Every structure is written in structure tokens, then in C-alpha cells.
């Protein structure tokens, strides 16, 4: 049966409008009149990579602390305010961003936005709450420490981005968390939560002018913060890290190479390459390592890109007896991409997978709201769906082969292995691709 061709000429107009408040805060909306919901987000353009060594985990800690109470609401009132209207309220911290977001029915936008603004603008940071929350986050850290995938990725990151904030855990460490105190929290908050770092986005059945007015009422009085810590460009390290943990049944491994930054001109070739490698059930890694050989349950690739750096990594969980074979099979796929052009039907499937995922994702107001923020923060412009679909469509087999040759350099391959290793060892001479 011939493969289905998903044409790139899917004309979908996006009604995106922007405004800039007097203090520089950017407000971006996308009107989606066919829905009844609105998703709104306040984005802080400074994640954990802005932290110094002793501050490690502070961005994540502040994300937690703003929910503990403001000058207008107690912690319980914050929780009830959005629950009572059937909406949701959430937050997350990443390496480069912090997000506070909500999704509600269109009738409840003023209340939901007031809650978001209250969290970001008026946290109390009470000493007793700080001490309690340190206990909560230490428990979160223990929970993550019980998750071997989390442990593996932190080990890999700390080795790959050695001595750089990108290699530090977002949540922090036991040592750094225990040392947090009110002045430290307040000082970092005042520096980072400043107009130059704030972007407000919303998508759904909304009125742009009304949302801008809500933003102006809440945020226009926010004064500039202090000098924001500069971001230092990371250097990657191609290290082999083996850590034995007897309590684990599986051996977990992460094998990665440096990749291009998020806004690099060849980024779509990187996305397609990662999709072909291990981005779906029909990918080469899934089919060849799991389905054909039965050596793993989980195997996938992930492309982690930042402002000035990136990493294409492969995760697999297997037995200690099969670990060397799995590493070899991953490297074999790297080599195949370098040596052989991707067949036309396989390339078409990967493109269709990406385009379908993109279109389905943008049916959600939450996804569109987040998409607006990332495009503004990383690109300072908004790409139409047709532009993105066309960029995916333009990727050729030659582009992928060149990308593979750029990325899959044996000298740059890094490997981290975690599990009951029982004497397992692997050397640099075996990481050939």
C-alpha cells in the first residue's frame, strides 16, 4: 500500500496579536473563537541555568514558594480560587524558563489572570513557609532519586555539561536546598522576576485588548530588577560514566552527542533525524532493538536544545548482559545515517508523523499558549503553520546525511550507564560510529 502523503499546504491562519507594556513586558495572544477555554501563562525568561553553584535549585524553589501565600491570598485560597471555577493552575521550571499557567472557561479569565498575577507579583516568602517547603522539595528529590531514568539523565547531564549550570539538576541538591533562606530567595526573586524577563501569553476564546488591559492593570507598575546574571556558553564533554547501583534490575544507559542550538538554521533536519532515529514506534531504534531483537522495553531518542547549545541523546533500558550489544546497535544506526541516504518512504513517514503531531498539538489552547511564548522568547517572531510544515517538507535525504555526519562524530560521543553493572566496562575504542 502506498504511503499517504500529507501535503505541506495546509492553510491555517493564526490570529496572533502582540502588545508591549510601558515597562517592556510583552503580551501575546492568539484568538481561537471555536473553543470555550482560555489558557494563559506568565513566563520568566530565566531558568535554572541562570543560577550560581550555591543557588542551584532556587528557580524551582521560588516556583513552589509563590503558591504558599501572597499579600492577597493564603495557600488554600490560591488552590480554591481556580478549583472553584473548574479550571487548572500549574507551574514548571526548566533549564531556561519558568512558567505559571492556567486554563479556564472564557468567562473566568479575569479571575484566573488575577490569581496568576498575584502569584508572580506578591509572594510573601515567609520564613516558616520556606522551612516547610524545603522539607517538601527534599521529599521530591528522594522521589526522583528512586527513579532510575531521572538518576541516569542527571548523571549524563552533569557529565556532558560538566562545570556548567546546564549540568546541574533543576531541583537542586540536598546541600543547596538546605541552605536556602528568606533573604537569598527574596534577592534572587527581585533580580529575576523583572519586566525584561517576563512574557505573558494567552490563547483561546479571548479579547486581545481586554487581556492587555488586565496585564497593564497588574504589571505596568513593576519596576526593573537588578542586573540579571549572564548566561555562560557551555562546553560539552565526551565522557564515559559508569555507575553501579545494585538495587536496580535493569541497566539504564544514555548515549549522546552535541547538537545545534534551538534556533539554528538547520534545526528541522535535526528534528527529522531524531524522529527517524528514535522518536516513534516506527523509528529505527524501536524497531531494530525492541521489536526485532527484544533487547529492551524502552528505547527512544530526544533532542534537547538551548539558546546556545544542544544534545541529541538516546535512552535505553536493558539487561547487563545485553548492554554492550545495545550500545553497539545504537552506534550502528548512527553509522547507517552517515553512510546511507534515508529511503524516500521512510523519510515521508517521519515527516508525516511530525506534521501530524504538530497539527494535533495545536488543537489545544494550552499548547498554543506555550508555543507563543517559546517563539517569542527564542525567535522574536511567529512562524505560521504553513512555514513550519514547509520547513519540515523541505528536509531532504542529503540534508539528513550531512546532519548525521556533523553530529555523529566518534570523538564526541558521550555515554552514561547506571545499574547493577557486575563488572561491566566499556571503553572509548568501542564507541565507533
C-alpha positions as CSV (number, residue, x, y, z in Angstrom):
1,X,0.0,0.0,0.0
2,X,1.4,3.4,-1.0
3,X,2.2,5.8,1.9
4,X,-0.2,8.6,2.5
5,X,1.3,12.0,1.6
6,X,0.4,14.8,3.9
7,X,0.9,18.0,1.9
8,X,2.6,21.0,3.5
9,X,0.0,23.4,2.0
10,X,-2.4,23.2,4.9
11,X,-3.6,26.8,5.2
12,X,-4.4,27.5,8.8
13,X,-4.4,31.2,9.7
14,X,-3.4,32.1,13.3
15,X,-4.9,35.3,14.7
16,X,-1.9,36.4,16.8
17,X,-1.6,39.9,18.3
18,X,1.1,41.5,20.4
19,X,1.5,44.5,22.7
20,X,4.3,45.8,24.8
21,X,3.6,47.5,28.2
22,X,5.4,50.7,29.1
23,X,7.9,48.8,31.2
24,X,8.8,46.3,28.4
25,X,6.6,43.3,29.4
26,X,5.4,41.6,26.2
27,X,1.8,40.4,25.9
28,X,0.9,38.0,23.1
29,X,-2.5,36.5,22.4
30,X,-4.0,34.1,19.9
31,X,-7.7,34.1,19.3
32,X,-9.4,30.8,18.8
33,X,-13.1,31.6,18.5
34,X,-14.2,28.0,18.1
35,X,-13.4,27.0,21.7
36,X,-14.7,28.0,25.1
37,X,-11.5,27.8,27.0
38,X,-8.6,30.2,27.5
39,X,-5.1,29.2,28.5
40,X,-2.9,32.0,29.9
41,X,0.7,31.9,31.0
42,X,3.3,34.1,32.7
43,X,6.8,33.1,31.5
44,X,10.0,34.0,33.2
45,X,12.8,34.0,30.7
46,X,15.4,32.7,33.1
47,X,15.5,29.1,34.3
48,X,18.0,27.1,36.4
49,X,20.9,27.8,34.1
50,X,21.0,31.4,35.5
51,X,21.8,30.1,38.9
52,X,25.3,30.1,40.5
53,X,26.5,27.0,42.3
54,X,25.1,27.9,45.7
55,X,21.8,29.0,44.1
56,X,21.3,25.6,42.4
57,X,17.6,24.8,42.7
58,X,16.5,28.3,43.6
59,X,14.3,28.9,40.5
60,X,12.4,25.7,41.2
61,X,12.2,26.6,44.9
62,X,10.6,30.0,44.1
63,X,8.2,28.4,41.7
64,X,7.0,26.3,44.7
65,X,7.1,29.2,47.2
66,X,4.8,31.6,45.3
67,X,1.9,29.1,45.9
68,X,2.5,29.3,49.7
69,X,0.7,32.6,50.0
70,X,0.6,36.2,48.7
71,X,-0.4,39.5,50.2
72,X,-3.9,38.9,48.9
73,X,-4.4,35.1,49.2
74,X,-3.4,32.2,51.5
75,X,-2.1,29.0,50.0
76,X,-5.6,27.5,50.4
77,X,-7.3,30.4,48.8
78,X,-4.9,30.2,45.8
79,X,-5.8,26.5,45.4
80,X,-9.6,27.1,45.8
81,X,-9.7,30.2,43.5
82,X,-9.2,28.2,40.3
83,X,-10.6,24.9,41.5
84,X,-13.9,26.6,42.3
85,X,-14.3,27.6,38.6
86,X,-13.4,24.2,37.2
87,X,-10.0,25.4,35.9
88,X,-6.5,24.2,36.5
89,X,-3.4,26.1,37.8
90,X,0.1,24.8,37.2
91,X,3.8,25.7,37.0
92,X,7.1,24.3,35.9
93,X,10.8,25.2,35.9
94,X,13.1,24.2,33.1
95,X,16.7,25.0,32.3
96,X,15.9,28.2,30.6
97,X,12.3,29.1,31.5
98,X,9.8,29.2,34.4
99,X,6.1,29.1,33.6
100,X,3.0,29.8,35.7
101,X,-0.1,28.9,33.7
102,X,-3.8,28.4,34.0
103,X,-6.7,27.0,31.8
104,X,-10.3,28.2,32.4
105,X,-13.5,28.8,30.7
106,X,-13.5,32.1,28.8
107,X,-16.0,33.7,31.3
108,X,-13.4,33.3,34.1
109,X,-10.3,34.9,32.5
110,X,-10.3,38.0,34.8
111,X,-10.2,35.9,38.0
112,X,-7.7,33.4,36.6
113,X,-5.4,36.2,35.4
114,X,-5.7,37.9,38.8
115,X,-4.5,34.7,40.5
116,X,-1.5,34.3,38.1
117,X,-0.5,37.9,38.6
118,X,-0.9,37.6,42.4
119,X,1.4,34.6,42.5
120,X,4.1,36.3,40.4
121,X,3.9,39.8,41.8
122,X,3.0,39.4,45.5
123,X,4.5,36.3,47.1
124,X,5.2,36.5,50.9
125,X,8.2,34.2,51.2
126,X,7.5,33.7,54.9
127,X,10.4,32.1,56.8
128,X,8.2,29.3,58.3
129,X,6.9,28.5,54.8
130,X,10.4,28.4,53.4
131,X,11.4,25.9,56.0
132,X,8.4,23.7,55.4
133,X,8.8,23.8,51.6
134,X,12.5,22.8,51.9
135,X,11.1,19.6,53.5
136,X,8.6,19.1,50.7
137,X,11.3,19.5,48.0
138,X,13.7,17.3,49.8
139,X,11.0,14.6,49.6
140,X,10.5,15.4,45.9
141,X,14.3,14.9,45.5
142,X,14.0,11.5,47.2
143,X,11.2,10.5,44.9
144,X,13.2,11.4,41.9
145,X,16.3,9.5,43.3
146,X,14.1,6.4,43.3
147,X,13.5,6.8,39.6
148,X,16.5,5.4,37.7
149,X,15.6,7.3,34.5
150,X,15.8,10.5,36.4
151,X,19.1,9.5,38.0
152,X,20.6,8.5,34.7
153,X,19.7,11.7,32.9
154,X,21.1,13.8,35.8
155,X,24.3,11.7,35.7
156,X,24.5,12.2,31.9
157,X,23.8,15.9,32.1
158,X,26.3,16.5,34.9
159,X,29.0,14.7,32.8
160,X,28.1,16.1,29.4
161,X,27.7,19.7,30.6
162,X,30.4,19.4,33.3
163,X,31.0,22.5,35.5
164,X,28.1,24.4,33.8
165,X,24.6,25.2,35.1
166,X,23.0,23.2,32.3
167,X,24.6,20.1,34.0
168,X,23.1,20.9,37.4
169,X,19.7,19.4,38.5
170,X,16.8,21.8,38.1
171,X,15.5,20.8,41.5
172,X,18.9,21.4,43.2
173,X,20.7,19.1,45.6
174,X,20.2,18.3,49.3
175,X,23.1,20.6,50.2
176,X,21.9,23.6,48.2
177,X,18.2,23.2,49.2
178,X,19.0,23.0,52.9
179,X,21.0,26.3,52.7
180,X,18.1,28.4,51.2
181,X,16.9,31.2,53.4
182,X,14.5,34.2,53.1
183,X,17.0,36.8,52.0
184,X,18.5,34.5,49.4
185,X,15.1,33.7,48.0
186,X,13.9,37.3,48.0
187,X,17.1,38.7,46.5
188,X,17.0,36.2,43.6
189,X,13.3,36.8,43.0
190,X,13.8,40.6,42.8
191,X,16.5,40.1,40.3
192,X,14.9,37.6,38.0
193,X,11.2,38.5,38.2
194,X,11.6,41.8,36.4
195,X,9.9,43.2,33.3
196,X,12.7,42.4,30.9
197,X,12.3,38.7,31.8
198,X,8.5,38.5,31.7
199,X,6.4,37.4,28.7
200,X,2.6,37.0,29.0
201,X,0.8,34.7,26.5
202,X,-2.8,33.6,26.2
203,X,-4.7,31.5,23.6
204,X,-8.4,30.7,23.3
205,X,-11.7,32.5,23.1
206,X,-10.5,35.8,24.3
207,X,-10.4,39.5,23.6
208,X,-6.8,40.8,23.0
209,X,-7.5,44.4,24.1
210,X,-9.1,43.2,27.3
211,X,-6.3,40.8,28.1
212,X,-3.7,43.6,27.5
213,X,-5.7,45.8,29.8
214,X,-5.7,43.2,32.6
215,X,-1.9,42.9,32.1
216,X,-1.5,46.6,32.3
217,X,-3.5,46.9,35.5
218,X,-1.4,44.3,37.2
219,X,2.1,44.6,35.7
220,X,2.7,48.1,34.5
221,X,3.8,49.2,37.9
222,X,6.5,46.6,38.1
223,X,9.9,48.3,38.3
224,X,13.1,46.9,36.7
225,X,15.1,44.5,38.7
226,X,18.8,44.4,39.2
227,X,21.3,43.2,36.7
228,X,20.4,39.7,35.5
229,X,23.2,37.1,35.8
230,X,24.7,36.5,32.4
231,X,24.4,33.1,30.7
232,X,27.8,31.5,30.0
233,X,28.1,29.3,26.9
234,X,28.5,25.7,27.9
235,X,31.2,23.3,26.7
236,X,30.3,19.7,26.1
237,X,32.4,16.8,27.4
238,X,32.5,13.4,25.7
239,X,32.9,11.3,28.8
240,X,32.1,7.7,29.7
241,X,30.5,7.4,33.1
242,X,29.7,4.0,34.7
243,X,27.8,4.0,38.0
244,X,26.9,0.7,39.7
245,X,23.7,0.6,41.7
246,X,23.0,-2.9,43.0
247,X,19.3,-2.3,43.8
248,X,18.4,-1.9,40.1
249,X,17.2,-4.7,38.0
250,X,17.9,-3.1,34.7
251,X,21.0,-1.3,33.2
252,X,20.0,2.1,32.1
253,X,22.1,3.9,29.5
254,X,22.2,7.3,27.8
255,X,24.3,7.8,24.8
256,X,24.6,11.3,23.3
257,X,26.3,13.8,21.0
258,X,26.4,17.6,20.8
259,X,23.6,19.1,18.7
260,X,22.9,22.6,17.3
261,X,21.1,25.3,19.4
262,X,17.4,25.8,19.3
263,X,17.3,28.5,16.6
264,X,19.9,27.0,14.3
265,X,19.1,27.3,10.6
266,X,19.3,23.5,10.1
267,X,17.1,22.7,13.1
268,X,14.4,21.0,11.1
269,X,16.9,18.4,9.8
270,X,17.8,17.7,13.4
271,X,14.1,17.2,14.3
272,X,13.6,14.8,11.4
273,X,16.8,12.9,12.2
274,X,15.7,12.4,15.8
275,X,12.3,11.3,14.8
276,X,13.7,8.7,12.4
277,X,16.3,7.6,15.0
278,X,14.0,7.0,18.0
279,X,11.1,9.4,18.0
280,X,8.2,6.9,17.4
281,X,7.2,3.3,17.4
282,X,8.2,3.0,13.8
283,X,11.7,4.5,14.4
284,X,14.8,2.6,13.7
285,X,15.8,2.1,17.3
286,X,12.4,0.9,18.4
287,X,12.0,-1.5,15.5
288,X,15.6,-2.8,15.4
289,X,16.4,-3.1,19.2
290,X,13.0,-3.7,20.7
291,X,10.8,-5.3,18.1
292,X,13.3,-7.4,16.1
293,X,15.7,-8.3,18.9
294,X,13.7,-8.0,22.1
295,X,16.6,-6.5,24.0
296,X,14.7,-3.5,25.6
297,X,11.3,-2.4,26.7
298,X,12.0,1.3,26.3
299,X,14.3,3.0,23.8
300,X,14.0,6.5,22.4
301,X,15.9,9.5,21.2
302,X,15.5,13.1,22.5
303,X,16.7,16.3,21.1
304,X,17.4,18.8,23.9
305,X,18.1,22.3,22.5
306,X,19.0,25.5,24.3
307,X,19.8,29.1,23.3
308,X,23.5,28.3,22.6
309,X,23.9,24.5,22.7
310,X,22.1,21.2,22.3
311,X,22.3,17.5,22.7
312,X,20.9,14.6,20.8
313,X,20.7,11.6,23.2
314,X,19.4,8.1,23.2
315,X,18.0,6.3,26.2
316,X,17.6,2.5,26.6
317,X,16.9,0.2,29.5
318,X,18.2,-3.4,29.2
319,X,20.0,-6.2,30.9
320,X,23.7,-6.1,31.9
321,X,24.3,-9.0,29.6
322,X,22.8,-7.1,26.6
323,X,24.2,-3.6,27.4
324,X,27.2,-3.8,25.2
325,X,25.1,-5.1,22.3
326,X,22.5,-2.3,22.7
327,X,25.3,0.3,22.7
328,X,26.7,-1.2,19.5
329,X,23.3,-1.3,17.8
330,X,22.7,2.4,18.6
331,X,26.1,3.3,17.2
332,X,25.3,1.1,14.2
333,X,22.2,3.3,13.5
334,X,24.4,6.4,13.8
335,X,26.8,5.0,11.3
336,X,24.0,4.0,8.9
337,X,22.6,7.5,8.8
338,X,26.1,8.7,7.8
339,X,26.7,6.1,5.2
340,X,23.3,5.6,3.6
341,X,20.7,8.1,2.4
342,X,17.3,7.7,4.1
343,X,14.9,5.9,1.8
344,X,12.1,8.1,0.4
345,X,9.3,6.1,2.0
346,X,10.9,6.2,5.5
347,X,11.6,9.9,5.2
348,X,8.0,10.5,4.2
349,X,6.6,8.6,7.2
350,X,8.8,10.6,9.6
351,X,7.7,13.9,8.0
352,X,4.0,12.9,8.2
353,X,4.5,11.9,11.8
354,X,6.0,15.3,12.7
355,X,3.4,17.3,10.8
356,X,0.5,15.3,12.3
357,X,1.9,15.6,15.8
358,X,2.3,19.4,15.3
359,X,-1.3,19.9,14.0
360,X,-2.8,17.7,16.7
361,X,-0.9,19.5,19.4
362,X,-2.0,22.9,18.2
363,X,-5.7,21.9,18.7
364,X,-5.1,22.6,22.4
365,X,-5.2,26.2,23.8
366,X,-2.5,25.2,26.3
367,X,-0.2,24.1,23.5
368,X,-0.8,27.2,21.5
369,X,-0.2,29.4,24.6
370,X,3.1,27.7,25.2
371,X,4.0,27.8,21.5
372,X,3.5,31.6,21.5
373,X,5.9,32.0,24.5
374,X,8.6,29.9,23.0
375,X,8.5,31.5,19.6
376,X,8.7,35.0,21.2
377,X,11.5,34.1,23.7
378,X,13.7,32.1,21.3
379,X,12.9,33.7,17.9
380,X,11.2,37.0,18.5
381,X,8.8,36.2,15.7
382,X,5.9,33.9,15.0
383,X,6.1,31.2,12.4
384,X,2.9,30.3,10.6
385,X,1.9,26.7,10.5
386,X,2.5,26.7,6.7
387,X,6.0,27.9,7.3
388,X,6.7,25.1,9.8
389,X,5.1,22.5,7.6
390,X,7.0,23.7,4.6
391,X,10.3,23.7,6.5
392,X,9.7,20.0,7.5
393,X,8.8,19.2,4.0
394,X,12.0,20.7,2.6
395,X,14.3,18.4,4.6
396,X,16.0,16.1,2.1
397,X,17.9,12.8,2.5
398,X,21.1,14.7,1.7
399,X,20.3,17.2,4.5
400,X,19.9,14.3,6.9
401,X,23.1,12.6,5.8
402,X,25.0,15.8,6.2
403,X,23.5,16.4,9.6
404,X,24.4,12.8,10.7
405,X,28.0,13.4,9.6
406,X,28.1,16.7,11.6
407,X,26.6,15.2,14.7
408,X,27.7,11.5,14.9
409,X,31.5,12.1,15.5
410,X,33.0,9.2,17.4
411,X,35.2,11.7,19.3
412,X,32.1,13.5,20.6
413,X,30.1,10.5,21.7
414,X,29.3,10.5,25.5
415,X,27.9,7.5,27.4
416,X,26.5,7.1,30.9
417,X,25.5,3.7,32.2
418,X,23.7,3.1,35.5
419,X,22.7,-0.2,37.1
420,X,23.9,-3.4,38.7
421,X,26.9,-3.4,36.4
422,X,28.5,-6.5,37.9
423,X,31.9,-5.7,36.4
424,X,30.6,-4.3,33.1
425,X,33.1,-2.0,31.4
426,X,33.1,-0.3,28.0
427,X,36.0,1.7,26.5
428,X,36.2,4.7,24.1
429,X,37.5,2.4,21.4
430,X,34.1,0.7,21.4
431,X,32.2,3.9,20.7
432,X,32.7,3.9,17.0
433,X,30.2,5.2,14.6
